[in-house]
Amino acid sequence: MSEHTLYIEMNPSPDVLERVLRVTRHRGFTVRNMNMAYAGNQSQMAVTVSSERPIDQLTRQLDKLFDVTDCRIETACESAPAAAANA
């Protein structure tokens, strides 16, 4: 399963976080870690997600959201299969 950290900048509207999380869930990603901060007239969020699905599908959808101004991938790593970990 792939794990990726996305950095998202957005306008600080009351419902933008809900829309980001809804799109993330609908695209088949699981949120593993999330950190959000308000900086001036922008909200910044770092969210780590995991899935078997391609991450570019999620980033394209998040970029299209109203109030999201930037969405970029910072890191990507592969987690080892459970069978290999137990060997």
N, CA, C and O atoms as a printed pandas DataFrame, in Angstrom:
     atom_number atom_name residue_name chain_id  residue_number  x_coord  y_coord  z_coord
0              1         N          MET        A               1    0.850   -1.173    0.000
1              2        CA          MET        A               1    0.000    0.000    0.000
2              3         C          MET        A               1    0.897    1.239    0.000
3              4         O          MET        A               1    1.857    1.309    0.767
4              5         N          SER        A               2    0.594    2.197   -0.841
5              6        CA          SER        A               2    1.384    3.420   -0.940
6              7         C          SER        A               2    0.912    4.447    0.079
7              8         O          SER        A               2   -0.279    4.560    0.370
8              9         N          GLU        A               3    1.865    5.185    0.609
9             10        CA          GLU        A               3    1.568    6.261    1.551
10            11         C          GLU        A               3    2.186    7.540    1.017
11            12         O          GLU        A               3    3.346    7.551    0.605
12            13         N          HIS        A               4    1.413    8.617    1.024
13            14        CA          HIS        A               4    1.843    9.897    0.469
14            15         C          HIS        A               4    1.466   11.016    1.427
15            16         O          HIS        A               4    0.450   10.938    2.118
16            17         N          THR        A               5    2.287   12.056    1.463
17            18        CA          THR        A               5    1.956   13.249    2.230
18            19         C          THR        A               5    1.642   14.369    1.253
19            20         O          THR        A               5    2.452   14.707    0.390
20            21         N          LEU        A               6    0.461   14.936    1.403
21            22        CA          LEU        A               6    0.017   16.050    0.565
22            23         C          LEU        A               6    0.056   17.330    1.373
23            24         O          LEU        A               6   -0.309   17.349    2.549
24            25         N          TYR        A               7    0.504   18.402    0.734
25            26        CA          TYR        A               7    0.464   19.722    1.333
26            27         C          TYR        A               7   -0.556   20.535    0.559
27            28         O          TYR        A               7   -0.425   20.733   -0.649
28            29         N          ILE        A               8   -1.570   21.003    1.265
29            30        CA          ILE        A               8   -2.701   21.682    0.634
30            31         C          ILE        A               8   -2.816   23.081    1.218
31            32         O          ILE        A               8   -2.838   23.257    2.436
32            33         N          GLU        A               9   -2.889   24.070    0.342
33            34        CA          GLU        A               9   -3.166   25.448    0.758
34            35         C          GLU        A               9   -4.568   25.788    0.305
35            36         O          GLU        A               9   -4.973   25.448   -0.806
36            37         N          MET        A              10   -5.317   26.468    1.181
37            38        CA          MET        A              10   -6.708   26.760    0.875
38            39         C          MET        A              10   -7.151   28.047    1.538
39            40         O          MET        A              10   -6.555   28.510    2.511
40            41         N          ASN        A              11   -8.217   28.614    0.984
41            42        CA          ASN        A              11   -8.837   29.770    1.609
42            43         C          ASN        A              11   -9.542   29.301    2.876
43            44         O          ASN        A              11  -10.107   28.208    2.906
44            45         N          PRO        A              12   -9.510   30.115    3.911
45            46        CA          PRO        A              12  -10.088   29.675    5.195
46            47         C          PRO        A              12  -11.614   29.785    5.234
47            48         O          PRO        A              12  -12.154   30.636    5.941
48            49         N          SER        A              13  -12.301   28.944    4.492
49            50        CA          SER        A              13  -13.764   28.933    4.545
50            51         C          SER        A              13  -14.215   27.851    5.522
51            52         O          SER        A              13  -13.476   26.898    5.768
52            53         N          PRO        A              14  -15.403   27.982    6.074
53            54        CA          PRO        A              14  -15.864   27.032    7.093
54            55         C          PRO        A              14  -16.008   25.589    6.613
55            56         O          PRO        A              14  -15.908   24.665    7.421
56            57         N          ASP        A              15  -16.238   25.377    5.319
57            58        CA          ASP        A              15  -16.522   24.023    4.859
58            59         C          ASP        A              15  -15.451   23.410    3.963
59            60         O          ASP        A              15  -15.660   22.319    3.431
60            61         N          VAL        A              16  -14.321   24.070    3.781
61            62        CA          VAL        A              16  -13.299   23.552    2.878
62            63         C          VAL        A              16  -12.674   22.260    3.401
63            64         O          VAL        A              16  -12.391   21.360    2.610
64            65         N          LEU        A              17  -12.454   22.144    4.692
65            66        CA          LEU        A              17  -11.886   20.922    5.267
66            67         C          LEU        A              17  -12.819   19.735    5.019
67            68         O          LEU        A              17  -12.364   18.644    4.674
68            69         N          GLU        A              18  -14.101   19.949    5.194
69            70        CA          GLU        A              18  -15.076   18.884    4.955
70            71         C          GLU        A              18  -15.039   18.418    3.500
71            72         O          GLU        A              18  -15.116   17.218    3.236
72            73         N          ARG        A              19  -14.924   19.348    2.558
73            74        CA          ARG        A              19  -14.862   18.982    1.145
74            75         C          ARG        A              19  -13.587   18.209    0.815
75            76         O          ARG        A              19  -13.632   17.242    0.054
76            77         N          VAL        A              20  -12.452   18.625    1.379
77            78        CA          VAL        A              20  -11.185   17.921    1.149
78            79         C          VAL        A              20  -11.276   16.486    1.662
79            80         O          VAL        A              20  -10.879   15.554    0.962
80            81         N          LEU        A              21  -11.788   16.301    2.859
81            82        CA          LEU        A              21  -11.900   14.955    3.429
82            83         C          LEU        A              21  -12.912   14.094    2.675
83            84         O          LEU        A              21  -12.708   12.889    2.529
84            85         N          ARG        A              22  -13.991   14.692    2.198
85            86        CA          ARG        A              22  -14.992   13.938    1.437
86            87         C          ARG        A              22  -14.404   13.428    0.126
87            88         O          ARG        A              22  -14.602   12.266   -0.229
88            89         N          VAL        A              23  -13.682   14.284   -0.596
89            90        CA          VAL        A              23  -13.054   13.863   -1.853
90            91         C          VAL        A              23  -12.020   12.775   -1.579
91            92         O          VAL        A              23  -11.922   11.809   -2.335
92            93         N          THR        A              24  -11.256   12.924   -0.514
93            94        CA          THR        A              24  -10.249   11.930   -0.149
94            95         C          THR        A              24  -10.903   10.569    0.086
95            96         O          THR        A              24  -10.403    9.551   -0.394
96            97         N          ARG        A              25  -11.996   10.543    0.806
97            98        CA          ARG        A              25  -12.716    9.293    1.081
98            99         C          ARG        A              25  -13.332    8.716   -0.180
99           100         O          ARG        A              25  -13.245    7.511   -0.417
100          101         N          HIS        A              26  -13.958    9.565   -0.997
101          102        CA          HIS        A              26  -14.609    9.091   -2.224
102          103         C          HIS        A              26  -13.607    8.528   -3.221
103          104         O          HIS        A              26  -13.965    7.663   -4.020
104          105         N          ARG        A              27  -12.379    8.987   -3.197
105          106        CA          ARG        A              27  -11.340    8.499   -4.111
106          107         C          ARG        A              27  -10.642    7.254   -3.571
107          108         O          ARG        A              27   -9.724    6.742   -4.212
108          109         N          GLY        A              28  -11.057    6.760   -2.409
109          110        CA          GLY        A              28  -10.538    5.504   -1.884
110          111         C          GLY        A              28   -9.258    5.625   -1.075
111          112         O          GLY        A              28   -8.506    4.655   -0.974
112          113         N          PHE        A              29   -8.990    6.781   -0.499
113          114        CA          PHE        A              29   -7.797    6.989    0.319
114          115         C          PHE        A              29   -8.163    7.032    1.795
115          116         O          PHE        A              29   -9.241    7.497    2.167
116          117         N          THR        A              30   -7.259    6.546    2.626
117          118        CA          THR        A              30   -7.433    6.570    4.075
118          119         C          THR        A              30   -6.497    7.624    4.653
119          120         O          THR        A              30   -5.307    7.642    4.337
120          121         N          VAL        A              31   -7.027    8.499    5.496
121          122        CA          VAL        A              31   -6.203    9.517    6.150
122          123         C          VAL        A              31   -5.454    8.859    7.304
123          124         O          VAL        A              31   -6.072    8.273    8.192
124          125         N          ARG        A              32   -4.145    8.953    7.294
125          126        CA          ARG        A              32   -3.291    8.381    8.338
126          127         C          ARG        A              32   -2.844    9.425    9.350
127          128         O          ARG        A              32   -2.671    9.125   10.531
128          129         N          ASN        A              33   -2.657   10.660    8.876
129          130        CA          ASN        A              33   -2.207   11.738    9.753
130          131         C          ASN        A              33   -2.642   13.055    9.115
131          132         O          ASN        A              33   -2.674   13.180    7.891
132          133         N          MET        A              34   -2.980   14.043    9.961
133          134        CA          MET        A              34   -3.427   15.325    9.439
134          135         C          MET        A              34   -3.014   16.432   10.390
135          136         O          MET        A              34   -3.126   16.291   11.608
136          137         N          ASN        A              35   -2.532   17.539    9.826
137          138        CA          ASN        A              35   -2.152   18.708   10.600
138          139         C          ASN        A              35   -2.580   19.935    9.814
139          140         O          ASN        A              35   -2.260   20.062    8.632
140          141         N          MET        A              36   -3.303   20.840   10.466
141          142        CA          MET        A              36   -3.812   22.022    9.775
142          143         C          MET        A              36   -3.494   23.254   10.601
143          144         O          MET        A              36   -3.600   23.241   11.827
144          145         N          ALA        A              37   -3.099   24.336    9.902
145          146        CA          ALA        A              37   -2.767   25.589   10.579
146          147         C          ALA        A              37   -3.293   26.757    9.762
147          148         O          ALA        A              37   -3.404   26.675    8.539
148          149         N          TYR        A              38   -3.609   27.829   10.440
149          150        CA          TYR        A              38   -4.065   29.051    9.798
150          151         C          TYR        A              38   -2.892   30.015    9.746
151          152         O          TYR        A              38   -2.278   30.304   10.774
152          153         N          ALA        A              39   -2.571   30.521    8.542
153          154        CA          ALA        A              39   -1.445   31.445    8.373
154          155         C          ALA        A              39   -1.900   32.631    7.527
155          156         O          ALA        A              39   -1.977   32.534    6.302
156          157         N          GLY        A              40   -2.198   33.740    8.180
157          158        CA          GLY        A              40   -2.649   34.919    7.444
158          159         C          GLY        A              40   -3.996   34.688    6.800
159          160         O          GLY        A              40   -4.972   34.365    7.477
160          161         N          ASN        A              41   -4.048   34.857    5.471
161          162        CA          ASN        A              41   -5.315   34.673    4.764
162          163         C          ASN        A              41   -5.398   33.304    4.089
163          164         O          ASN        A              41   -6.231   33.097    3.207
164          165         N          GLN        A              42   -4.533   32.365    4.503
165          166        CA          GLN        A              42   -4.520   31.005    3.965
166          167         C          GLN        A              42   -4.526   29.982    5.097
167          168         O          GLN        A              42   -3.954   30.211    6.163
168          169         N          SER        A              43   -5.172   28.864    4.850
169          170        CA          SER        A              43   -5.057   27.705    5.727
170          171         C          SER        A              43   -4.116   26.731    5.040
171          172         O          SER        A              43   -4.164   26.564    3.821
172          173         N          GLN        A              44   -3.260   26.091    5.825
173          174        CA          GLN        A              44   -2.323   25.121    5.285
174          175         C          GLN        A              44   -2.548   23.794    5.986
175          176         O          GLN        A              44   -2.706   23.734    7.206
176          177         N          MET        A              45   -2.559   22.726    5.188
177          178        CA          MET        A              45   -2.828   21.411    5.742
178          179         C          MET        A              45   -1.819   20.416    5.180
179          180         O          MET        A              45   -1.548   20.391    3.979
180          181         N          ALA        A              46   -1.273   19.601    6.071
181          182        CA          ALA        A              46   -0.435   18.465    5.673
182          183         C          ALA        A              46   -1.231   17.226    6.038
183          184         O          ALA        A              46   -1.606   17.039    7.196
184          185         N          VAL        A              47   -1.486   16.384    5.056
185          186        CA          VAL        A              47   -2.277   15.185    5.288
186          187         C          VAL        A              47   -1.554   13.990    4.668
187          188         O          VAL        A              47   -1.167   14.019    3.500
188          189         N          THR        A              48   -1.382   12.944    5.468
189          190        CA          THR        A              48   -0.776   11.709    4.981
190          191         C          THR        A              48   -1.900   10.728    4.699
191          192         O          THR        A              48   -2.731   10.447    5.562
192          193         N          VAL        A              49   -1.911   10.207    3.462
193          194        CA          VAL        A              49   -2.958    9.291    3.032
194          195         C          VAL        A              49   -2.324    8.003    2.527
195          196         O          VAL        A              49   -1.156    7.981    2.140
196          197         N          SER        A              50   -3.111    6.932    2.537
197          198        CA          SER        A              50   -2.626    5.658    1.992
198          199         C          SER        A              50   -3.724    5.022    1.151
199          200         O          SER        A              50   -4.915    5.167    1.426
200          201         N          SER        A              51   -3.278    4.303    0.104
201          202        CA          SER        A              51   -4.198    3.598   -0.777
202          203         C          SER        A              51   -3.398    2.837   -1.820
203          204         O          SER        A              51   -2.208    3.086   -2.014
204          205         N          GLU        A              52   -4.063    1.912   -2.483
205          206        CA          GLU        A              52   -3.492    1.224   -3.638
206          207         C          GLU        A              52   -3.701    2.054   -4.905
207          208         O          GLU        A              52   -3.082    1.776   -5.933
208          209         N          ARG        A              53   -4.543    3.042   -4.844
209          210        CA          ARG        A              53   -4.889    3.847   -6.016
210          211         C          ARG        A              53   -3.808    4.885   -6.312
211          212         O          ARG        A              53   -3.036    5.246   -5.423
212          213         N          PRO        A              54   -3.747    5.370   -7.561
213          214        CA          PRO        A              54   -2.751    6.383   -7.938
214          215         C          PRO        A              54   -3.018    7.717   -7.229
215          216         O          PRO        A              54   -4.151    8.196   -7.191
216          217         N          ILE        A              55   -1.966    8.300   -6.676
217          218        CA          ILE        A              55   -2.105    9.553   -5.924
218          219         C          ILE        A              55   -2.455   10.727   -6.832
219          220         O          ILE        A              55   -3.098   11.674   -6.381
220          221         N          ASP        A              56   -2.048   10.689   -8.098
221          222        CA          ASP        A              56   -2.328   11.813   -8.986
222          223         C          ASP        A              56   -3.818   12.006   -9.220
223          224         O          ASP        A              56   -4.258   13.123   -9.492
224          225         N          GLN        A              57   -4.601   10.939   -9.120
225          226        CA          GLN        A              57   -6.055   11.060   -9.247
226          227         C          GLN        A              57   -6.604   11.928   -8.111
227          228         O          GLN        A              57   -7.462   12.781   -8.334
228          229         N          LEU        A              58   -6.109   11.706   -6.910
229          230        CA          LEU        A              58   -6.569   12.491   -5.757
230          231         C          LEU        A              58   -6.105   13.936   -5.860
231          232         O          LEU        A              58   -6.892   14.851   -5.617
232          233         N          THR        A              59   -4.853   14.158   -6.212
233          234        CA          THR        A              59   -4.348   15.543   -6.270
234          235         C          THR        A              59   -5.074   16.356   -7.342
235          236         O          THR        A              59   -5.341   17.541   -7.141
236          237         N          ARG        A              60   -5.395   15.733   -8.477
237          238        CA          ARG        A              60   -6.147   16.461   -9.519
238          239         C          ARG        A              60   -7.530   16.860   -9.016
239          240         O          ARG        A              60   -7.992   17.970   -9.279
240          241         N          GLN        A              61   -8.185   15.963   -8.300
241          242        CA          GLN        A              61   -9.521   16.270   -7.783
242          243         C          GLN        A              61   -9.475   17.346   -6.698
243          244         O          GLN        A              61  -10.347   18.213   -6.645
244          245         N          LEU        A              62   -8.464   17.292   -5.839
245          246        CA          LEU        A              62   -8.347   18.304   -4.786
246          247         C          LEU        A              62   -8.044   19.676   -5.372
247          248         O          LEU        A              62   -8.553   20.685   -4.884
248          249         N          ASP        A              63   -7.217   19.723   -6.419
249          250        CA          ASP        A              63   -6.908   20.996   -7.072
250          251         C          ASP        A              63   -8.147   21.658   -7.668
251          252         O          ASP        A              63   -8.196   22.882   -7.788
252          253         N          LYS        A              64   -9.139   20.866   -8.041
253          254        CA          LYS        A              64  -10.359   21.392   -8.646
254          255         C          LYS        A              64  -11.340   21.965   -7.623
255          256         O          LYS        A              64  -12.276   22.673   -7.992
256          257         N          LEU        A              65  -11.133   21.665   -6.355
257          258        CA          LEU        A              65  -12.073   22.110   -5.333
258          259         C          LEU        A              65  -12.054   23.624   -5.177
259          260         O          LEU        A              65  -11.003   24.264   -5.225
260          261         N          PHE        A              66  -13.246   24.174   -4.989
261          262        CA          PHE        A              66  -13.379   25.586   -4.683
262          263         C          PHE        A              66  -12.683   25.859   -3.356
263          264         O          PHE        A              66  -12.849   25.086   -2.413
264          265         N          ASP        A              67  -11.935   26.899   -3.259
265          266        CA          ASP        A              67  -11.176   27.333   -2.083
266          267         C          ASP        A              67   -9.838   26.633   -1.910
267          268         O          ASP        A              67   -9.060   27.058   -1.056
268          269         N          VAL        A              68   -9.517   25.578   -2.673
269          270        CA          VAL        A              68   -8.184   24.983   -2.621
270          271         C          VAL        A              68   -7.322   25.734   -3.632
271          272         O          VAL        A              68   -7.641   25.772   -4.820
272          273         N          THR        A              69   -6.221   26.335   -3.153
273          274        CA          THR        A              69   -5.360   27.123   -4.029
274          275         C          THR        A              69   -4.131   26.354   -4.509
275          276         O          THR        A              69   -3.567   26.687   -5.551
276          277         N          ASP        A              70   -3.703   25.321   -3.759
277          278        CA          ASP        A              70   -2.547   24.532   -4.156
278          279         C          ASP        A              70   -2.603   23.172   -3.471
279          280         O          ASP        A              70   -2.998   23.061   -2.310
280          281         N          CYS        A              71   -2.205   22.151   -4.200
281          282        CA          CYS        A              71   -2.124   20.794   -3.650
282          283         C          CYS        A              71   -0.905   20.141   -4.267
283          284         O          CYS        A              71   -0.825   20.002   -5.488
284          285         N          ARG        A              72    0.061   19.732   -3.424
285          286        CA          ARG        A              72    1.274   19.111   -3.949
286          287         C          ARG        A              72    1.673   17.925   -3.086
287          288         O          ARG        A              72    1.351   17.857   -1.900
288          289         N          ILE        A              73    2.383   16.993   -3.710
289          290        CA          ILE        A              73    2.868   15.794   -3.029
290          291         C          ILE        A              73    4.272   16.085   -2.529
291          292         O          ILE        A              73    5.116   16.560   -3.289
292          293         N          GLU        A              74    4.527   15.806   -1.268
293          294        CA          GLU        A              74    5.859   16.018   -0.709
294          295         C          GLU        A              74    6.664   14.723   -0.690
295          296         O          GLU        A              74    7.813   14.701   -1.129
296          297         N          THR        A              75    6.067   13.645   -0.184
297          298        CA          THR        A              75    6.804   12.394   -0.063
298          299         C          THR        A              75    5.938   11.234   -0.509
299          300         O          THR        A              75    4.710   11.318   -0.507
300          301         N          ALA        A              76    6.587   10.160   -0.887
301          302        CA          ALA        A              76    5.879    8.920   -1.224
302          303         C          ALA        A              76    6.773    7.757   -0.826
303          304         O          ALA        A              76    7.975    7.769   -1.089
304          305         N          CYS        A              77    6.183    6.759   -0.194
305          306        CA          CYS        A              77    6.950    5.577    0.178
306          307         C          CYS        A              77    6.060    4.357    0.088
307          308         O          CYS        A              77    4.840    4.460    0.214
308          309         N          GLU        A              78    6.657    3.221   -0.126
309          310        CA          GLU        A              78    5.925    1.950   -0.186
310          311         C          GLU        A              78    6.030    1.268    1.154
311          312         O          GLU        A              78    7.126    1.152    1.701
312          313         N          SER        A              79    4.923    0.813    1.695
313          314        CA          SER        A              79    4.958    0.036    2.919
314          315         C          SER        A              79    5.101   -1.437    2.553
315          316         O          SER        A              79    4.529   -1.898    1.565
316          317         N          ALA        A              80    5.858   -2.159    3.344
317          318        CA          ALA        A              80    6.132   -3.567    3.064
318          319         C          ALA        A              80    4.890   -4.413    3.302
319          320         O          ALA        A              80    4.121   -4.128    4.220
320          321         N          PRO        A              81    4.678   -5.444    2.496
321          322        CA          PRO        A              81    3.545   -6.352    2.730
322          323         C          PRO        A              81    3.682   -7.049    4.088
323          324         O          PRO        A              81    4.792   -7.278    4.567
324          325         N          ALA        A              82    2.567   -7.375    4.688
325          326        CA          ALA        A              82    2.574   -7.995    6.026
326          327         C          ALA        A              82    3.320   -9.323    6.012
327          328         O          ALA        A              82    4.002   -9.652    6.983
328          329         N          ALA        A              83    3.208  -10.088    4.940
329          330        CA          ALA        A              83    3.875  -11.395    4.890
330          331         C          ALA        A              83    5.382  -11.237    4.916
331          332         O          ALA        A              83    6.068  -12.039    5.550
332          333         N          ALA        A              84    5.917  -10.228    4.246
333          334        CA          ALA        A              84    7.366  -10.014    4.230
334          335         C          ALA        A              84    7.855   -9.548    5.597
335          336         O          ALA        A              84    8.977   -9.862    5.995
336          337         N          ALA        A              85    7.026   -8.804    6.314
337          338        CA          ALA        A              85    7.415   -8.312    7.630
338          339         C          ALA        A              85    7.507   -9.457    8.637
339          340         O          ALA        A              85    8.303   -9.407    9.574
340          341         N          ASN        A              86    6.685  -10.488    8.435
341          342        CA          ASN        A              86    6.677  -11.608    9.376
342          343         C          ASN        A              86    7.724  -12.677    9.051
343          344         O          ASN        A              86    7.925  -13.596    9.845
344          345         N          ALA        A              87    8.383  -12.574    7.916
345          346        CA          ALA        A              87    9.354  -13.588    7.496
346          347         C          ALA        A              87   10.664  -13.476    8.251
347          348         O          ALA        A              87   11.584  -14.259    8.012
